[in-house]
Amino acid sequence: MATVNLRQVVKRFGTLEVVHGIDIDIADTEFLVLVGPSGCGKSTLLRMVAGLEDISSGEILIDGRIVNEVEPKNRDIAMVFQDYALYPHLNVFRNMSFALEVQGKPKDEVRARVERAAGILDITHLFDRLPGQLSGGQRQRVAMGRALVRNPKVFLFDEPLSNLDAKLRADMRIEIKKLHQEVRTTVIYVTHDQVEAMTLADRIVVMRSGHVEQIGTPDDVYNRPASLFAAGFIGAPRMNQIACRPAADGSDAVESESGIRLPLARSRLDALGSADRRLILGLRPENFALADASNPASFEVTIRFVEPLGSDTLVFFPLGDDEVIARLPPSGDLKAGKTIRLAADPDKMYLFDAETEKLIAPLA
């Protein structure tokens, strides 16, 4: 297995710089997920690790060796693509064995390695089928098996589940997790799907416009977001972002632009440094609760619409110019147009600077 180190990696297309001096250290056997919106540079970064894109400056090291000028076939990596990239005229066994045959491996070794990989992925019964005779999930397993037989130092996955339907994506996430637990190799995985990132990763790299916004465990990124972007990108539904200021009367609260007051500990307000500072309050949907008028921190809202999800219900309502989502217990009484009273958990509020979008008052 291997470590992977990126040192001030930059990518330019002509005069346009799309990856801006990225530093990441990936431990041996770590499952690292690069996540971000389309165009943020995550796939370009992965392709540079693979050697499919030249780097403009910086260094990429695999197992301590600089590989900037090393051909892809000599980097001891295996890549699984979004479109599977299977040979349509070869059956499943030949698709999996082809790279080993090209390397001149003995037939007995080729069969043993293919059968071992196929057994892990439960695709031995598909050996005689062509790719056109397979479902999307089966094709993806074959693509992973083709990578697995090579015993690479590093696995690279480029949005491998994006062509599958929702149920297959959920099933394949489990398969990929099992595969990593079985073979314990280093994995770099690219996705725009934050659910994939949260469920698969040992650590997540949140990317935006060619920059790294935050690196951390799923728990770190979800519960201790470093920026407004990271906070909003990770989590489903998204974190609510409410424009506010410290309460004008100096009380222990912040006040939204629509006049809603939300209590906050004095110790966290003192971290703001200015009573007139423009803020963005971050509050996850699950940190609202139904309340009654006896709760001095409660406030009334009018439901705009609801999304019943069975185990809970998403309630959408306006706060000034901001649309806010609350995740509440299921109830037939929650209907569009109804006025309800809510309270927010003061210990689960994040405060971000409205100008820099950086976290300024972390949770205790």
C-alpha positions in Angstrom: 0.0 0.0 0.0 1.1 3.7 -0.2 0.9 7.2 1.0 0.0 10.0 -1.4 1.3 13.6 -1.0 0.3 16.6 -2.9 2.7 19.6 -2.5 1.5 23.0 -3.8 -0.1 21.4 -6.8 -1.2 23.8 -9.5 -3.0 23.2 -12.8 -3.3 25.8 -15.6 -5.0 25.5 -18.9 -3.2 28.3 -20.8 -3.5 31.3 -18.6 -6.5 30.0 -16.7 -5.5 28.5 -13.3 -8.1 25.9 -12.2 -6.3 24.3 -9.3 -4.5 26.7 -6.9 -1.6 25.3 -4.9 -3.2 22.4 -3.1 -1.5 20.5 -0.2 -2.9 17.2 0.9 -1.3 14.3 2.8 -3.1 11.0 2.4 -2.1 8.2 4.8 -1.5 4.6 3.9 -4.9 2.7 3.5 -6.8 5.9 4.1 -10.1 6.5 2.2 -10.0 10.1 1.2 -13.0 11.7 -0.6 -12.7 14.9 -2.7 -16.1 16.5 -2.7 -17.4 19.7 -4.2 -19.7 21.2 -6.9 -19.1 20.6 -10.6 -16.1 22.6 -11.9 -14.4 22.9 -8.5 -11.3 21.0 -9.7 -11.7 17.7 -7.9 -11.6 15.5 -11.1 -8.7 17.4 -12.5 -6.8 16.9 -9.3 -7.5 13.1 -9.4 -6.4 12.9 -13.0 -3.1 14.6 -12.1 -2.5 12.0 -9.5 -3.3 9.3 -12.1 -0.9 11.0 -14.6 -3.7 11.6 -17.1 -3.2 15.4 -16.7 0.2 17.1 -16.4 0.7 19.3 -13.4 1.7 22.9 -14.0 3.7 23.2 -10.8 4.2 21.5 -7.5 4.8 17.8 -6.7 2.9 14.6 -6.4 4.4 11.8 -4.4 3.2 8.2 -4.3 4.9 6.1 -1.6 7.5 8.8 -1.1 8.5 8.9 -4.8 7.9 12.0 -7.0 5.8 10.9 -9.9 5.4 14.2 -11.9 7.2 12.7 -14.9 6.2 9.1 -14.4 3.9 7.5 -17.0 0.4 6.5 -15.7 1.1 2.8 -16.3 4.2 3.0 -14.0 2.6 4.8 -11.1 1.1 1.5 -9.6 -2.4 3.0 -9.5 -5.8 1.8 -10.8 -8.6 4.0 -11.7 -12.4 3.4 -11.9 -14.2 5.8 -14.2 -17.7 7.3 -14.2 -18.6 5.6 -17.5 -16.9 2.2 -16.5 -14.7 2.1 -19.6 -15.2 -1.6 -20.2 -14.1 -3.3 -23.5 -17.5 -4.0 -25.2 -16.2 -6.9 -27.2 -14.6 -8.8 -24.3 -16.5 -10.8 -21.7 -16.3 -10.1 -18.0 -13.4 -12.4 -17.4 -11.4 -11.0 -20.2 -12.2 -7.4 -19.2 -10.8 -8.2 -15.7 -7.8 -10.2 -16.9 -6.7 -8.0 -19.9 -4.2 -5.8 -18.0 -2.6 -8.9 -16.4 -2.3 -10.6 -19.8 -0.7 -7.5 -21.3 1.9 -7.6 -18.5 2.6 -11.2 -19.4 1.5 -12.8 -16.1 1.3 -16.6 -16.1 -2.2 -17.9 -16.9 -2.6 -19.6 -13.5 -1.8 -16.4 -11.7 -4.2 -14.4 -13.9 -7.0 -16.8 -13.2 -6.3 -16.9 -9.5 -6.3 -13.1 -9.2 -9.4 -12.6 -11.4 -11.3 -15.3 -9.4 -10.3 -13.7 -6.1 -11.4 -10.3 -7.1 -14.7 -11.6 -8.6 -15.3 -13.5 -5.4 -15.0 -10.4 -3.3 -17.4 -8.5 -5.6 -19.8 -11.5 -6.2 -19.5 -11.4 -10.0 -18.0 -14.9 -10.7 -21.3 -16.0 -12.3 -21.0 -13.1 -14.9 -17.6 -14.3 -16.4 -19.1 -15.2 -19.8 -21.3 -12.2 -20.3 -20.5 -9.1 -22.4 -20.8 -5.6 -20.9 -23.9 -5.0 -22.9 -25.6 -7.8 -21.1 -25.0 -6.3 -17.7 -26.9 -3.9 -15.5 -25.3 -0.6 -14.4 -24.5 -2.0 -11.0 -22.9 -5.2 -12.5 -20.8 -3.1 -14.9 -19.5 -1.0 -12.0 -18.5 -4.2 -10.1 -16.7 -5.4 -13.1 -14.9 -2.0 -13.4 -13.9 -2.3 -9.8 -12.8 -5.9 -10.3 -10.6 -4.9 -13.2 -8.9 -2.4 -10.9 -8.6 -4.8 -8.0 -6.8 -7.6 -9.9 -3.9 -5.3 -10.4 -3.2 -5.1 -6.6 -2.4 -1.4 -7.0 -0.9 0.8 -4.4 -3.7 3.4 -4.8 -7.3 3.2 -6.1 -8.7 6.2 -7.8 -12.5 6.6 -8.2 -13.9 9.3 -10.4 -17.6 9.7 -9.6 -18.2 6.0 -10.1 -21.8 5.9 -9.0 -23.2 9.0 -10.8 -24.8 6.9 -13.6 -26.7 4.7 -11.2 -30.2 5.1 -9.8 -30.7 6.0 -6.2 -31.1 2.5 -4.9 -28.1 1.2 -6.8 -26.0 4.1 -5.5 -26.9 3.1 -2.0 -26.1 -0.5 -2.6 -22.8 0.3 -4.3 -21.7 2.6 -1.5 -21.9 -0.5 0.8 -20.0 -2.6 -1.7 -17.2 0.0 -2.0 -17.0 0.3 1.8 -16.8 -3.5 2.0 -14.1 -3.6 -0.7 -12.0 -1.1 1.2 -12.3 -3.1 4.4 -11.4 -6.3 2.6 -8.3 -5.1 0.7 -7.2 -2.1 2.9 -5.6 -0.1 0.1 -5.3 3.7 -0.2 -8.3 5.2 -1.9 -8.9 8.7 -3.4 -12.6 9.1 -4.4 -14.2 12.0 -6.2 -17.9 12.8 -5.9 -20.2 15.8 -5.9 -22.6 13.8 -3.7 -22.1 14.8 0.0 -24.0 11.6 1.1 -21.3 9.5 -0.6 -18.6 11.6 1.0 -20.1 11.3 4.5 -20.7 7.6 4.4 -17.5 6.5 2.7 -14.7 8.8 3.8 -12.1 8.5 6.6 -11.5 12.1 5.7 -13.2 14.6 3.4 -11.6 17.3 1.3 -14.2 20.0 0.6 -13.2 21.9 -2.6 -14.4 25.1 -4.1 -13.1 26.9 -7.3 -9.8 25.0 -7.2 -9.2 25.7 -3.5 -9.5 23.5 -0.5 -12.1 24.8 1.9 -11.7 22.2 4.6 -10.1 18.9 5.3 -11.4 16.7 8.1 -13.3 13.6 9.2 -17.0 13.5 8.3 -17.7 14.4 11.9 -15.4 17.4 11.8 -16.8 18.8 8.5 -20.4 18.3 9.6 -20.2 19.5 13.2 -17.2 21.9 12.9 -17.4 23.5 9.5 -14.6 25.9 8.8 -16.6 28.1 6.4 -20.0 29.0 5.2 -19.5 27.1 2.0 -18.4 23.9 3.8 -21.3 24.2 6.2 -23.8 24.6 3.4 -22.4 21.9 1.1 -22.2 19.1 3.7 -25.6 18.0 5.1 -28.9 17.1 3.7 -31.0 19.2 3.8 -28.5 22.0 3.7 -27.6 24.1 6.7 -29.9 27.1 7.0 -28.1 30.4 6.6 -29.8 33.4 8.1 -28.5 37.0 7.9 -28.3 38.5 11.4 -26.6 40.9 13.8 -25.9 40.9 17.5 -29.1 42.1 19.3 -29.3 45.9 19.3 -30.2 46.1 23.0 -27.0 44.2 24.0 -28.8 41.2 25.2 -27.5 37.6 24.8 -29.1 37.1 21.4 -28.7 37.6 17.7 -31.4 39.2 15.6 -32.4 38.3 12.1 -33.2 41.0 9.5 -36.8 40.1 9.9 -36.7 40.8 13.7 -36.6 37.2 15.0 -34.4 37.0 18.1 -32.4 33.9 18.8 -30.7 33.4 22.2 -26.9 32.8 22.2 -24.4 32.4 25.0 -22.6 35.6 26.0 -19.2 33.8 25.7 -19.9 33.2 22.0 -21.2 36.8 21.4 -18.0 38.1 23.0 -16.0 36.3 20.3 -17.6 38.6 17.6 -15.5 41.6 18.7 -18.1 44.2 17.4 -21.7 44.7 18.3 -22.4 45.9 14.8 -20.8 43.0 12.9 -22.8 41.5 10.0 -23.2 37.8 10.5 -24.6 34.7 8.9 -26.2 32.4 11.4 -25.9 28.7 10.5 -28.5 26.3 11.9 -29.1 22.8 10.7 -32.8 21.7 10.1 -32.7 19.1 12.9 -31.9 21.7 15.5 -35.4 23.3 15.4 -38.2 22.0 17.6 -41.9 22.7 18.0 -42.5 25.0 21.0 -45.3 26.9 22.8 -45.7 30.5 23.9 -44.3 29.7 27.4 -40.8 29.4 25.8 -39.4 32.9 25.7 -37.0 31.9 22.9 -39.8 30.7 20.6 -41.1 32.5 17.6 -43.9 32.1 15.1 -43.5 31.2 11.4 -45.9 30.5 8.6 -45.3 27.2 6.8 -44.8 27.7 3.0 -44.8 24.0 2.2 -43.9 20.6 3.7 -42.2 17.5 2.5 -43.3 14.4 4.5 -40.5 11.8 4.6 -42.2 9.2 6.7 -39.7 9.2 9.6 -39.8 13.0 9.8 -41.2 16.0 7.9 -39.3 18.9 6.4 -41.1 22.2 6.9 -40.1 25.2 4.8 -40.8 28.8 5.9 -39.5 32.3 5.3 -37.5 34.4 7.7 -37.3 37.8 6.0 -35.5 37.1 2.7 -34.2 33.8 3.9 -36.0 30.5 3.2 -35.5 28.2 6.2 -36.0 24.4 6.6 -36.8 22.6 9.9 -36.8 18.9 10.3 -39.7 18.0 12.6 -41.4 14.8 13.8 -44.0 13.5 11.4 -47.4 15.1 11.9 -50.6 15.4 9.8 -51.1 18.9 11.4 -48.1 20.4 9.5 -49.6 22.0 6.4 -48.9 24.8 4.1 -50.3 28.1 5.3 -50.4 27.1 9.0 -48.7 29.2 11.6 -46.5 27.3 14.1 -44.2 28.2 16.9 -40.6 27.0 16.8 -37.5 27.3 19.0 -33.9 26.7 17.9 -31.2 25.0 20.0 -28.8 27.8 21.1 -26.0 25.3 21.5 -26.1 24.3 17.9 -25.9 27.7 16.2 -22.9 28.6 14.1 -21.8 32.2 13.4 -20.0 33.2 10.3 -18.6 36.5 9.2 -20.8 37.8 6.4 -17.8 39.3 4.6 -15.2 36.5 4.8 -17.7 33.6 5.2 -15.3 32.1 7.8 -16.5 30.6 11.1 -16.0 33.0 14.0 -17.9 31.5 16.9 -17.4 27.7 17.0 -19.6 25.5 19.1 -18.4 24.8 22.6 
